[in-house]
Amino acid sequence: MSRQAGSMTPSAPASDRGALRVLLVGNPNVGKSVVFSRLTGVGTMSSNYPGTTVEFLEGEMRLAGARVPVIDVPGTYSLEATCAAEDVACEIVDKGGVVLNVVDATNLERNLALTLQLRQRGLPMVVALNLWDETKHRGITIDHEALSRRLGVPVVPVSAIAGVGIKELVDVLEAVAASDAPEPRAPGDVWCEIGSIISEVQHIEPKRHTWRDLLEEASVRPVSGTIIGAAVIVAAFAFIRFVGESIIGLVMDPLFEGLWMPVVSSLSEALGGGGFVHDILVGSYVMVDGARTLDLVQSFGLLTTGLYVVFGMVLPYVFAFYSVLGLMEDAGYLPRLAILLDSLMHRLGLHGYAVIPLLLGFGCNVPGILATRVLDTRRERFIAATLISIGVPCASLQAMMFGLLAPHGLQYVLLVYGIMAIVWFVLGNILRLTSKDFLPEIILEIPPYRRPSFTTLWKKLAMRLRGFLLEAVPVVLVGVVAIDLVYMSGAFEAIAGAVEPLMEQVFGLPAEAALALVLGFLRKDVAVGMLAPLALAPLQLVKASVLLTLTFPCVATYAVMLRELGWRDTAKATGLMVAVALSAGVVMNLLF
């Protein structure tokens, strides 16, 4: 089962209570997650370490006939912490367990610094030389038996993606878990000892560059890397849109329209076709093509809009997005994209790694906001969440904007994106300049390109989708009920009436567009659709689309922001939304 412990009251990880546990410790990007997946199989859960936003994975494996907790410790280069993730890694190691030190065999010298630090702790330890097959391709020869003698701990060569060496690794873990812990080693000159070990156990033969080596180099150079990055991003979004729309059109819509709506219609008749309970559960009847009917998008009932928004509209895009994200992660491209975008992200007060939540936001703002947990500081999380909620249109909103503007010409679609990009960078620079926190340069290990394991990809995708559903379904259902109650009170009409003068005099839009702007708080894509009957000019559609994107995010995103940022930072973000939308609306009205 997957869960996000950040949504619960902080408590000690379940595995801290066990007498024996296995800790997977290693540098970032050494393949710990693949080793973890091989050892634990299914049934893992993603947790936040108590009091932090740093996540780690927990699972179980069978060791000597018993079920033993396994923790995938956050990647760290040292046991002398320099960031939140490394601090959590040190705390977990300090609580003890059998250490499985996963080492990148193609970068043995760098990895041994952490290995020697772990050895000094006197914990039972096994070293897994991962990526053993890669050493052959790179002309690297390692005498793992000699390495075991020098370190004084078992060393097992493995290739986790192919599953080679995993059985032997488990056998060695059993033996080490049953033996006495070794004596702690006194610290010495670490790098002198590493140099001595490398000279004894490792031999490298000169090797000609392959096409993969050339691609690795090209993808981090400024010019060629930018071209490759642009091509990857365009291809990724084309894939996401194709897969998302295909699932909606071929699976979700027929499922909801053909199987689910007849059930809902029968329930509506049983409830008398109206009333408080009916409107909460089923929603209200709306006019579609001149007929009064229930609509999955516009009726706003728990069993209509509440379920359809999550499963029928958002989940297909989230599925496609997480598939692409996992592929880029496991293939080794995502760190390269983070390095390429680091300078650009610094202008917004963020690291290059913030590209992950920002990209997720283009699929759906909800997982985008949740993904800000990968960022180290509260300041970065606030900036990223604010930029996502204000300036990143979700996939369904983009689809509606394309449908509304494309018939008038592609130039109007590009104009919307151009205005949004300008607003995004101006707002990012303002947030950066108003924050006094120190933002150091990014230090990120760039792994070689690797062939992803589709088994691992599927497990990671399933875990992320479960986490998304556990986060999104309750939020959307509660939001639908809250909106229904507000709508029944007549508050929406009052708000729309209050902003009508603003629409006409400040934004240059007809008063009828006010209701669409207010409805954007419920569903922005639906609000864009409400602009279609108003017969607006193309430039008016551009202004309205930009304003809908800049104003309050949908209720699901807003609820997640409240939980992730707290009410103070959410209030700040709300104030920025209002100021940015007003400023952009005034400027657009003056220009066209």
N, C-alpha and C positions, 0 to 999 in steps of 0.2 A: 504494500500500500504506500502511496506517495502522499506526503503532507508537507506543509510549510509550517515549521514550528514557530515562525515569527508571528503567526496569527493567534498563538496561545500564550498563556502566562508562562514566562521563562522558567525553566526548571532544568535540572541536570540531565544530560543525555542519558537515555535508557541504558546504553552500553557502559556508562561509568559505574553502574551498580553491580556489574558482573565481576566474578573473581578472575576470569580469564577473558582476554579479548585480543584481537589481532589489529594492529595499527598499520595501515599502508602509508608510509612516509616517503617523500621524495620531492625533487625539484618539480616545478611546473612543466607540463608537456613532456613527461617521461613515459606516459602510458599507464598511469596509476588507475584511471577509470576503467580501462580495458581489463587490467588484472583484477580489479575489484569485481567487474561483471563476471569474469570467468570463475572467481571463487564463490560468489554469492548467488549467481543466477538471477531469478526474479525475486520480488518481495522486498526490494530496497526502499528506503524512504529518505527524502531530502529534508534536512533540519537546519534551523538557524542555531548557532551556538548561543547559549543564554547570555542576554545582555548585548548582543551584537547583531549585525545583519550578515555575518559571514556564514555561508552555508557549507555543510559537509554531508556526505552520504553515510548511511548506516545500513547494514545488512547482516546476514548470518551465514555461516558455513559449518559443515560437519567436520569436526576435528576429534580424532580418537573416539568416535561414537557419540560425541556430545555436540549440541548446537552452541556455537561460540559466536559472540558479536564480532563484526568486522567494521572498522571505521576507515573510510577514505579521508585521511587528514588533508586539510587544505595545503596546496603545494607551497613549499618553502625552500629557500636556498640556504638557510642558516637557522640555528636554534637561538640566535641572537636577533630577536624580532625587530623589524624595521617598518612593519605595517600591520594593519588589523588582522589580516589573514595569517601572517606569520606568528603573531601573538597568540592567536587561537591554536595554531599548530603546536606551539611550544607548551601551552596549557594542557592540551590533550596528551602529548607525549609525557609530560611531567606526572600525569596520573597513572602511568604505567601500562604494561601490556607486552605482548610479543610483537616486536617491531619487524615488519616486512618492508625493508628499504628497497624501493623500486628505483633502479639506476638505469639511465640511458647508456647502453653499452657503446654507442657511437660518440659519446661525450664523457668518457670515463673520468678524465682528469677533473673536470668541473664538478661532477657529481660526487666525487670522493670526499670533498670538503664536508658535506653534510653527513656522509657515512662515518667519518672519523669523529664528528661531534656526537653522533648517536652512540658510537662505541664507548665514548667516555662516560655515558650515563649508566653503563652496567646493566642494560636491559637485555633480555633474550632477543636475539636478532638473526634474521636471515636476509641476505642480499639477493635480490632478483635482478640478474643482468638482462633487462628487457631489450627488445629490438635486436636480438642476437642475429637474426637473419640479415639485418641491415649492415652489420659489420662486414659480412662477406662482400656485399656490393661495394663497400667503401674501402676495401683493401685493409681492413683492421683485423688483427689477430690478437686474441686475449687468452692467456693461460688462466682459466678461471680457478683451477686447483691451486696454482701458485698464489693467486689473489686471495683465496680462502685462507691459506696458511699465513699470509702477511696480515690479514685483518683479524684472524682468530675467530671467524664466524663462517657458517656455511654460505657458499655462493652457488646459485643455480642459474644457468643460462635459460632464458625463456623467450619465446616470441608470442606475446599474449594474443595478438590479432589472429594468428593461425592456431592458437591453442597448444603450441609446442612447449613442453617442459612444465606444464601446469600440474600434471599428476605428480611428478617428482618434487615440485615445489610444495605441494600439500603434504607429501610424505616427510619432507624435511621439517616443515612447520610442526608437524605432530611430534617429531623427535625433539625439537628445540623446546616446545611447550612442556614436554615431560621432564626436561633436564633442569639442572640448577642454573640460575642466572649467572653470567660471567662477572668477574670482578671489574669494577670501573677502571678504565685506563687513565693514567695521569695525562693531562694535556701537554703537548709538546709543540714543536715547530710544525704546524699542520702542512704547510706548503712544501717544506723540505721532505716530509714523510711522503706526501703525494708524489713528488718528483721521483723519489726512490722507488715507490711502488710501480709507477708507470714505466720506468726504465726496465724493471724486472719482468712485468707481466704483459706489457703491450708492445706490439710491433706493427708499424704502418708502412705499407708499400705504396709508392706513387701510383696514382690511378687517373686515367683520362676522364674528363668531364663527360657526363651523359646528358641527354636532352633534359632530364629531370633536374640535374644540377644547374643547367643554363636557365631553365624556367624559374627555379628558386631564386637565382640571382636577379633575373629580370623583374620579378614581381615585387622587389623591394627598392628598386631604383626609381628616382622621382618621375622620370618621363615614361619609361616603359611600364613601371608599376602603376602609374595613374591610368594608362590606357587599359592595362589588364584589369585593374580594379573597376573601372567604368564598365567594361564588358561583362565582368562577373556580376555586378550589381544589376545591370539591365537584364541579363539573362535570368538572374534570380527572381526579379520582380515579374518578368514575363511568365516564368514557371509558376510562381505563386498565384498570379491572377488566373492563369489557365486552369491550374488544378483546383483552386478555390471555386471559380465559377462553374467548372465541370461538376464538382461534387454537389454544389447547390442545385444546378439545373437537372442533373441526372439522378441524384439520390435524394437529397433533402427535400426539395420542393415536391416531387412525386410522393415521398413518404408522408409529409405533413398534409398535403392537399388530398391525397387519395385515401390514406388510412387514418390519419389523426383527426382531421376536420370533421368527418362524419360522426366520430365519437363526441367531439366537442359540441356539434350541432344538436345531437340527441340530448346531451346534458343541458344545453341552453333551453330546449323545449321543456325538459323536466323542471327547470327552475322558473318557468313562466316567461322566458324571453326578456326579463328585465329585473330590476331591483338591486339592492346593495350587494348581496352575496353573488348574484349573477355577474354584475359589473366587475367585481373583484376577481372571480374565478375565470369567467369566460370573456369578459370585456363588453364593450358597447357595440351596437350595430352601426355600420358606416355605409355611405353611399359609394359604390364602385360600379362604374359604367352604367349609372342610372338605376342600379338595383340596391336595395337595402340588404346588407349581408354582413357576416362576420369576416374580418380580415386578419391574417396572421401578423401583419405589421402594425396596422392602425387601431385595432380594437383595444389593445392594452389590457388584456386579461392575463392572469398567471398562466393559464393553459394555452393561450394563443401567443401573444407577443412575448411573454416571459420566457417560454420554452423556445420559441422560434428564433428569437434574437441570439440566444446562446448557441443552440444546436444547428439551426438552419442558416444563420447569417454569418456568425463570427467563427464558430468552430472549424468550418472548412478552410478558411484563410489561415487560422492559427495552425492547423495541421500542416498546411503547405509551408508556412513560414518556419515552423520548428523543424520540418524535414530539411529544408535548405540550410538553416542555421547549423543543425547537427552535422550535415555533410561538410560544410565549410570548416567547422571546428575540428572534426576528426581527420579531414584531409590535410590540415595544417595551414589553411589559407587565412583564417580569421586573425591570427596574430599579425600577419603581414599587412592586412587591411588596417588594423589598429595602428601600426607603425606609420603607414602612409598618411593616415588622417590625423596623426597626433598633433602636428603643427597647426592644422586647421582647427581641431578641437580645443587647443590651448587658447585660441582667440575667443572661445566661448566659455573659458574657465573650466574645461574638462580635459580628461585624458583621451587618447585615441581609443581606449577600450570602451568608452561611452558609446561608440558606434553600435554596440550590441543592443542596448535598450532602445536607441533611436531607430534602428532598423526594425526592431520588433514593433515599435509604435506604428509603423506604416502598415503593418498587418492588422493590429488592433491595439488601441492605446492601453487597454487593461494589462496584457502581458508586458507591454513596454514599460509601464510604471513599475510593475513587479520586478522586472529585470534590473532596475536601478540598484537593487541590492548588491550587484557585483561591484559597484563603485565603493571606494574606500572611505570617503568622508561624507558627513551629512550635507556639507555645502555642495559637493558634486551631485549628490542624489537630488537635492532641491533644484539645482539648475537644470539637470537632465529631465526631471519630472515636469518642471514648468515648461520647458521647451517642447516636450512631447505633447502636453495637454493643450498648449496654445498653437503651436506651429506644425504639428505632424498630423495630417489627415489620415484616418484609418482607411483600410482597403475598401470597405463598403461605401464610405463617403466619397472616395475617389471614383468608384464605379458610377455613382449617381452623378457626380460632376461631369464625368466624361459623357454620360448619356444625355445630359442637359445642354452642354456647351459644344460638343463635337459637331452636331448638325449645323451650327453657325460657322464652323471653321476651327481647325486645330490651333490657330493663333490665339484664340480666346482661352483654350485650355492651358497653353503655354504661359499666357499672361497671368493666370491664377497662380501657377507654380512659381513664376518669376517674382510676383509680389510676395508670396509666402516665403520665398528664400530670402528676400531683402529684409522682411520683418524678422525672420528667424535670426539672421546674423546681427542685426541691430540690437535685438533683445538680448542675444547671447553676450554681446560686448558690454551692454549695460550691466547685466548680471555679473560679469567678470570684474568690471571696474568698481562695482559697489561692494565687492567682497574682498576683504583684506587677507584672507587665508592664504598660506603658502601652497603652491602647486608645483611639486618637483617634476622633473622630466620623467617620462615613462621608462621603466626598466622591464623589458619583456623578452622572455626567451622565444626565439623563432625556431620552431621545430622543422625538420625536413618534411617534404610532401610525402604522405603515406597513403596507402590504399585503405579506405575505411572498412571496418567490419560492419556489415549490414545487420548482424545480430545485435551488436552493441548500439548501432544507430536506432534500431527498433525499440530496444529497451529504454534508451534515453528519451525517445519520442513519446513512448507510452507514459513514462514517469512525468514528463512535462505536461502532457495533455491532461493527465489525472490532476496534477496540481492546478492547472488553469481552470478546470471544471469545478474543483473544490473552492477556488477563489471566486469564479465568475457567477456561477449559478445562484448562490445565496444573495450576492450583491444585486444582481439584476432582478430577482424576484422581489426582494425587499424594495428596490427602487420602483418597480412597477406598481406595487401597492401604495407606496408613498405618493407617486404621481397621480394615481387614481383618486386618492383622497383629496389632494390639492385641486385636481380638476373638478371634482364634485362640489367643492366649496366655491367654485367660480373665480378662483384667484388667477387662473391663466388668462381669462378674458380681461380681467382688471389690469394685469401686467401688460398685456398686448395693447390695451387702450392707452396706457401711460406712455408707452414707447412710440406710439404712432407719430406724434409731432417730431420726435428725434429722427425717425426714418425719413420723413419728407424733407425736413429743413436742413438736417446735417448730412445725411447719407444720400439724398437724392433718389430715394426709393419710394414706391407707392405705399400708402398706409396698410394695404392688405398684406404686405411682406412682414409686418410686425409679428403676426401670429406664427409665421414660419420661423422667425428668429427666436421666439420664445420656445417653440416646440423643439428647437435644436437641443435644448437641455435634455430632452427625452431621447430622441434619436436624430442625429444630424443628417443621416442619409434620407430619412423620411421628410425632414424639414426642407432639404434641397428639392425633393420631389414635389413638395407643395408649391414651389416657385413656378412649376411648369404651366399651371392654368392661368397665371397672371399676365401672360403675353409680354414679358419684359424684353427690352432691347438687349442685345448681346453684352454691351458694357455694363448694363444694370445687373445682368446675371453674374457677371464677373465680380462686381462689388458685393452682391448678396452672397455668393459662394465664399468669398474671402472672409466676410464678416461672420458667417456661420462657422467657418473653421476656427477663427480667432476667439470667438466667444466661448462660453462655458462648455467644457467637454460633456459627453453624455453622462448620464447619472451613474452608470457602472464605473466609469473612469474616475468620476468625482468621489465616489465612495471609497475606491481603492486609494486615491490620493490622501483622503482623510486618515486612513489607517496607516499608510506608509510614512507620511510626512508629519502627521499631527495637525491639530486645528490651527495653530499659529502659522506654520509655513503654508498650509492650504489657504488661509486667509490672505497671506502675502501674495500667493500665486493668483488668487481671485482678483485682488486689486490690480495686479499687472495685466490680467486678461482684460479687465474693463478699460484700463488706460490704453493698452495696445489697440483694442478694437475701435475705441473712439478716435484715436489718432489716425489709424489706418483709414477709417471711414471718411474722416474729414479730408485727408490728403487725396484719396481716390476721387472724392466728389469735386475737389478743386481741379484735378488733372483731367477728368473725363466724366 
